[in-house]
Amino acid sequence: MLVLAHISDLHLDGTARSTARAERVRDRLWELPGRVDALLVTGDIADHGTEAEYEEAAHILGLRTGDAPFPVLTCPGNHDSRAPYRKALLGLPADDGPVNSAHVFDDGAVLMCDSSVPGSDAGALDDQTYDWIEGTLDELDDGVPALLAFHHPPVALHHPLPDAYQLAHPGRLAALMERRPRIAGLITGHAHTPAATTFAGRPLLVGPGVTWTLRLPWEGEQMADRDAPVGLAFHVLTDEGQLTSHFRVVV
């Protein structure tokens, strides 16, 4: 089975508060005594999309030092900026094209997809990304289950803030999933609240936010709970494509 840790929405902005919360969850993950195959970070890594914010993220997540105990897989969110993200976080040439990456493990594959729209808070998978997903899935061995991870959920989560910026054109993604039964589920962020639902008949798991937690309408008028503990998730994908998720807080 494939065991994946998952965090989202770090919103690193150079403040001591955002740094401390990111380091808190990093320390918990780095100290785990058991097996984790990779850490997924589903967007809004930076708050303003600057090189300095990505340099800090690269340091916290061990992307430059190599001291992470497992691979750290990332994708951009609406607060991220593609060229600085590539240069300062990934150490790649600056480029404004979609940031997509595929990762194949013994027990499954993870496709980190770019749902960001430059200059907008909206979310969309563009034609280039859809072509890349199709081509990547074609190259996988028969029977290998795959997860798609990106920032913007393609369904309503029943709060006006994230629901105003869902993934655009969800029908196109649903059609892809109908053609591709090897896709075992979707992993997203963006909403700052842990959530579990379905999309196109398969699991859709939304990771909690590191920087703050969204309060739902029935929880009170305050939208952002900045005092809530940092959250993370663990996703377990079996060889048969069954996806199970566990949610934790770090105090």
N, C-alpha and C positions, 0 to 999 in steps of 0.2 A: 504494500500500500504506500501511497504518497502522502506525507504529512507536511502541511504548509502552515506556517505562521502568517498572520495578516494584520497590518496596521494601515492607517490611512489618515490623510489630512493633518499633517504635522504643522503646516503653516509657519515654518521657521521664518522669523522676521528680525533676528538680531537681538531680541529681548531675552533677559535671563529667564523669564517665565517659559517661553516656548522652548528654549534650549533644555531647561530642567525637565520638562514633561517628555520631550523626545528622548533624553538620556535615561529617564526613569524606565520607559518601556524597553529601550535598548538593553539596559542592564538586566532586566528580567529575562529577556530572550537569550542574551549571551550566556546567562548562568543556568539555562535549562539543563538538567542532568540527562535527559533522554533525547532520542533521535528526532530531529526536524530536518526535512530535506531542503527547505528554502524559506525565505521571508519575502512575502509580497507586500509592496508599498504602492497603494492604488491612488496616487495623485495628490495634488495640492501639497507637495513637499515644501515648496517655498511659498511665502505669502505675497511677495511682490515680483517674483521671477528674476531676481538679480543674481549675478555671479557669486557675490559674497554669501547669499543665502544657500546656494547650491554647494559652495565650498564647505560651509558648515555642515550641511546634510551629508556630504561625502565623508567628512570626518566622523560624524556621529554614527553613521551606518557602516563604517569600515570599508568604504568603497575604494579608498586610496591606500589605506594602511594594510589591507588584506587580513585584518584581525577578526573579521566576522566568522563565526563558527560554521556558517552555511552560506550558500549563494543568496544575495540580496537582489531581488528582481523589482524593477520600478516601471511605472508608466506615468505620463503627465496628467494633471488636472487643469481646471479652468484658471487657477491662479499661477500656473507654471508657464514659462516661456521657453519655446523649443530650442532656440540657439544657445542661450546661456545654460539650459538644462544639459544639452549635449556636451558643451565645452567643460563646464565646471563640475557637473555631477558625474558624467560618464567618461570624461577625458577623451572625447571624440571631437572631430572638427565641427564647428558651429554650422548649423543648417536649420532651415525653417520647415522642412518636411516632417511628416508624421513620424513619431518615435515609436516604432514597433519592434518587439523582440520575441523570439521563440526559444523555449527551454525544454529540452526533452530529457526525462529521467527514466530510470528503469521501469517505473510503474505508471507513467503517465506523462503528459505534456502540458505546459502552461504557455499560453500566448498572451503576452502583455501588450495591449492594444492602446493606441492613442485616440481618445475621444475628445481631446481639446480642440477648440476652434480659435485660432489666433485672433486676439483682440476682442473676444467675447466670452461671457460666462456660459454660453450655450454649449451643448455637447452633441457630437456627431461622429460617426465613423465614416470617413470619406471613401471615395472610390478606390484610391490607392490602398487603403487599409483593408477594405473588403477583398480586393484582389490578393493581397498578401495573406489574409486569413485562409482563403480558398487554396492558394498554392501551398501554404505550409501544411494544411490538413492533408492535402494530396500526398505529401512526402512522408507522412507518418506511416509506420508499419501497421498492417491490419490489426484491429483489436486494441490499439493503444487509445485509452480514453484521454480526452483533452478538456482543459478549462480555458475559458476566455476571461481575462481580467482587464478592466478599464475603469474609468472614473465615474461617469454619469450613469445612474440606474435608468433602465428603459421603461420603468413603471412608476406609477404614483405611490408615494409612501405616506400620504395623508398628512402632510404639513405643507403650507403654501410656499415656503422657501425652496426646499429641494424640488418640489413638484413644478415650480416655475422653470426649472432648468433640467428637465429630463433629457435622456438621449433622444435626439430627433430621429424620425422615421423608424420607429421600432418594428414596423411591419417588415422592413427589409431584413432586419436581424432575425426576426422570427422565421422568415422564409429560409434564410441560411441554415438555421438550426433544424428546420424540418428536413432539409436535404442532408444534414450532417449529424446522424445519430451518435457519432463518436463524441460530440460535445456533451460532457456530463453536467455542466452547469456554468453559471456566470458569477464572477467575483467583482464587486464594485466598491466604491467609497462615496464621497461627495456629501452625503446626508448628515454626517456627524451623529448618527445614531445606529446602533447595531440592529439589523433587521433581517428577517428571513421570509421569502415569498417564492413564487414560481414565475417563470416566463417561458412561453412556448413549451409548456409541459415539463420544464426542468428546473432545478433549484436555482434561485437567485439569492446570493448572500451579500449583504451590505455591511462593510466593516465599520466599527465605531471610530470616531474621530479622536486623535491624540490631543489636539489643542483645546477643544471644548465639546460638550455633548448637547445635542439639540433636544429641547423640551417640546413634546408634542402638545397640540392644542388643549387636550384635557388635563395636562400636567401644570397648567398655569400660564400667566401672561408672559413671563420671562422666557425669551426664546433660547438664549445661549446660557447654559449652565457651565460657567468657567471654573467652578469648584468641584465638579464631578471628577472622579478618578479617571486616569488614563485607561482606555480600553484596547483590547486586542482580541483576535480570533485565531482559532486553529481549525483548519479544514483537512479532512481525511478523505482521500480518494482511493477507492479499492480498484483492483484489477478489473472488476466487473463494471466499473463506472458508477458505483454508489458513492454519493457525496454526503458526509456528515460534518457538522460544524459545532464547535464549542466556543463560547464567549467568556472572557475573563476581564477583570479589572486589576489595575496595578496601583496600590495605595502607597 
